[in-house]
């Protein structure tokens, strides 16, 4: 029997939009028969990142383009830069326009030297943005050569 690939989805959500995106990603990955652990940043127990084939980190953008402190603390908890990190973010272009839209996700992807461009969701992933989530995770899995 082939072992299931393990994916960690770590996210921080205040309004529920990032959590909703994380749950959509979880559903997509489980449909591909992957083992998925959800980690609510700031409330779930610490994780062991080396146990995962892929790590997805989700955040919203705070104040004029800042990464929330809880996400920064999570990064410090990991203690190193795994090479298997992809980043997704939620934001709102009405606060800061395109320049600040999902800037925290962009910064995290750059910090981790992620192979993948961050997924950027305007507020909630509902409607046509659900397809963007599906397309993004397909691209991440393909590029990571995870074809489960």
N, C-alpha and C positions, 0 to 999 in steps of 0.2 A: 504494500500500500504506500502510495506517495504521500508524504506529509503535506499538510495544508500550509500555504504561505501565511506568515503572520504579519499583520499590519497594525500599527498603532495610530489612532487618530487622537491627537491631543489638541484641545481647543479651549479658547476663552470666549465666553459670550455673556453679555449683559442684557441685551435686548431680545435675544433668542435667535437672531439671524445667523450667527456663526454656528450655533448649536444645530440649527435646522440644516445648514449646509453640511456639517459633520455627519448628521444622521442620514442625509441623502447619499453621501460618500460611503457610509457604512453599508447601506442597503445595496449599493452598486457592487461593493466588494464581496459582500456575503452572497450575492447572486452569482458571483464568479467562484464560489466555494472557497473563499479565503477566511482565515480566522482573524477576526477583528476585535481589538480591545479599544474601548472608548476611555479617554482620560480627560476629565474636566479639570483644566488647569486651575490650581488654587484650592481645589477641594478633594480631588482623588489622591490616593497614596502615591508615593514616588514610583517611577517606572525604571526598568532596566532596559535601556534602548538597544543594547546589543542582542536582545532576544528577538528583534523584529527585522524582517526582510525589507520593510518599507515603513517610514515614519511620515505621517501627514500632520502638519502643524497649522492650526487655524486661529486667526486673530481678527479683531476689528482694529480700525485705526482710531486713535485717541487724540483729542486736542490737535490741532494743527499738524497732523502727520506723525504723531508719536506712537511708539509701541507701548502697550499697557505694561505697567510694572510687573504684574503677575506673569506675563509672558516672558519678560526678561528674567524673572526668578526661575522659571521653568528651564530656560536656556542654561542658566548657571547650575541648576540641579543636574542636568545632563553632564556637564563638565567637560565635554569635548564636542567636536563637530562631526557627527556621523555623515557619511557620504550618501546616505539613502533618504534624505529629507526632501520632501516637496511641501510647498506652502500654499495655503488658501486664505483668502481674506474677504471680509464683507465691509462695505463702506457706503458712503452717500455723497454723490458729487455735489449736492447742494451746499455742503460744508467744505469749501476750499477748492471746488472745481476738480478738473482732471489732474492737476499737479499733486494734490494731496489724496486723491482717491486710492484707497487701499495701500497707502504708502507704507504702513507697518508690515504688510505682507511682502512688499517689494524689498524692504530693508532686511527682513528675515531671510528671504531667498538669497539675497546677496551675501549676507553673513555666513550662511551655510554653504555657499558656493553651489547652490542647487543646480542640477542639470536641467530643471524644468522652470519655465516661467510661472510665476504665481497665478493661481486662479483668482480673479477679482469679480466679486458679486455685488451688484448694486442692491443694497438692503437685503431682501429675502431671495432665496434661490427659486422661488415659485415661478410658474409660467414658463416662458421661453428660456429663462436662465437655468432651468433644470437640465435642458439639453447641453448647456455650456458646462455644467458640472460633469455630466456623462462623458462629453467629448474630452474634457481635461483629464479625467481619471483614465480613460482609454489610452490617451497619449502617454501619460506617466507610466502605466503598466507596460505599454508597448516598448517605450524607450528603456525601461528597466528590465526588459526581456522577461517580464512576468506574464505569462500567457495562460493563466489558470482559467 
